[in-house]
Amino acid sequence: MTSVIFRRRFFLVISILFFAANVFSESEDELKKRILSGADLAGQSMDELLAADDEADEKKSDKVERRLPSTFERDVPYTADEITFMDLYYNHGISSVAQRRKLHESAIESSQKFQDEYARLVHLARAEYYYGIACIETFDLASFENLKDVENKSDVSENVNAGAAFDKAIEYAKAALKIREGSDAYAIYSHAISANCTAKSWSYILGNALKVRSYGRKAVNLDYSNGLAHFLAVAQDIYAPWPIGKIRAGRKKMIDILNDKYIRVEKQERLLISAAIGYSYFKQKKWSNAIEWYNKALEVYPYNFSAHQMLGTINRRKDGGK
């Protein structure tokens, strides 16, 4: 959900639809039903997906087991190849299409080491997810629309390549969940849907973006220490526009994640959460606070493209620019 492209498109699309609802006298409930006709795919009704359930978020389920993260083994541990791929992506260290492909291939190969089919599928989902987000990473700090896969000599855009990878990640996660329900399978499922919103059409965003929270919550319920799952369960509050989003409540929840000793907050989560908090302040034009939190994100990954891009935007806005 950290993608700038997603934030802008999601805000614009939702805003247009709520405006259209007023113009054409379509009731809000009818609009939601039409947009979210596939909500049952997330295992929840439309009302459950859209409910303003801050109270439910704050009230922790007694069924969720809490142990210090150091004593709670991850559902599916990352492989060394996955960590390398992740770190290079988040630190803007992928400098060519060839490097991206090699990282992808290594991540896929590492998944074959696991005899457990559930674990293998989760690893494959992660490999496709990171390949997808690397496709829309800008290697030269230019807009991603200008990046062409020249080695392939293909007219297919990187957005299409990314969307195809996210689709694969979703299918692998679904297959894993058919074997058993696991926290990391739900987390990568949620993460891939979120990322797919940056690569797919508006109709995809409208039909799927609000499911990210649902899958994130399922992951939390299965493993309370899963920091990524907590982030995904809360991100909607910050990145979605009113009335779906709730900036202040979302920011508080993000800070609570950082301060909860029972939640494993690793490098990826610390970056995502810090950037989300920074974005919440950006939306409120609280420039100093936004800069502080984006700088916290850079403490984790000093060359993160999105954080640097947002800091540039904040400084321009602060000085009266666009």
Disulfide bonds with the S-S distance in Angstrom:
none
